[in-house]
Amino acid sequence: MYSLSYTLIVTTEARFSKVKKLLEEKGYNLTRISGSHHIFTKKGLLPISIPVHSGKVKGFYVKQIEKIE
């Protein structure tokens, strides 16, 4: 009934696996990892860097990802 993005908005942190799936649904691919930063790219757009700590992504980044069309 609820979309994945609705579930992510409610929480303050999200599991990286859910964030990765959300970005992949929007056409991004995990290109590389530099320390704790996971870099996602999509042809024609700037890369997105997502810091991951203990398998979690802070809510601020989740909300920004949800705004991507």
Secondary structure as a PSIPRED ss2 file (coil, helix, strand):
# PSIPRED VFORMAT (PSIPRED V4.0)

   1 M C   1.000  0.000  0.000
   2 Y C   1.000  0.000  0.000
   3 S C   1.000  0.000  0.000
   4 L H   0.000  1.000  0.000
   5 S H   0.000  1.000  0.000
   6 Y H   0.000  1.000  0.000
   7 T H   0.000  1.000  0.000
   8 L H   0.000  1.000  0.000
   9 I H   0.000  1.000  0.000
  10 V H   0.000  1.000  0.000
  11 T C   1.000  0.000  0.000
  12 T C   1.000  0.000  0.000
  13 E E   0.000  0.000  1.000
  14 A E   0.000  0.000  1.000
  15 R E   0.000  0.000  1.000
  16 F H   0.000  1.000  0.000
  17 S H   0.000  1.000  0.000
  18 K H   0.000  1.000  0.000
  19 V H   0.000  1.000  0.000
  20 K H   0.000  1.000  0.000
  21 K H   0.000  1.000  0.000
  22 L H   0.000  1.000  0.000
  23 L H   0.000  1.000  0.000
  24 E H   0.000  1.000  0.000
  25 E H   0.000  1.000  0.000
  26 K C   1.000  0.000  0.000
  27 G C   1.000  0.000  0.000
  28 Y C   1.000  0.000  0.000
  29 N E   0.000  0.000  1.000
  30 L E   0.000  0.000  1.000
  31 T E   0.000  0.000  1.000
  32 R E   0.000  0.000  1.000
  33 I E   0.000  0.000  1.000
  34 S E   0.000  0.000  1.000
  35 G C   1.000  0.000  0.000
  36 S C   1.000  0.000  0.000
  37 H E   0.000  0.000  1.000
  38 H E   0.000  0.000  1.000
  39 I E   0.000  0.000  1.000
  40 F E   0.000  0.000  1.000
  41 T E   0.000  0.000  1.000
  42 K C   1.000  0.000  0.000
  43 K C   1.000  0.000  0.000
  44 G C   1.000  0.000  0.000
  45 L C   1.000  0.000  0.000
  46 L C   1.000  0.000  0.000
  47 P C   1.000  0.000  0.000
  48 I E   0.000  0.000  1.000
  49 S E   0.000  0.000  1.000
  50 I E   0.000  0.000  1.000
  51 P E   0.000  0.000  1.000
  52 V C   1.000  0.000  0.000
  53 H E   0.000  0.000  1.000
  54 S C   1.000  0.000  0.000
  55 G C   1.000  0.000  0.000
  56 K E   0.000  0.000  1.000
  57 V E   0.000  0.000  1.000
  58 K E   0.000  0.000  1.000
  59 G H   0.000  1.000  0.000
  60 F H   0.000  1.000  0.000
  61 Y H   0.000  1.000  0.000
  62 V H   0.000  1.000  0.000
  63 K H   0.000  1.000  0.000
  64 Q H   0.000  1.000  0.000
  65 I H   0.000  1.000  0.000
  66 E H   0.000  1.000  0.000
  67 K H   0.000  1.000  0.000
  68 I C   1.000  0.000  0.000
  69 E C   1.000  0.000  0.000
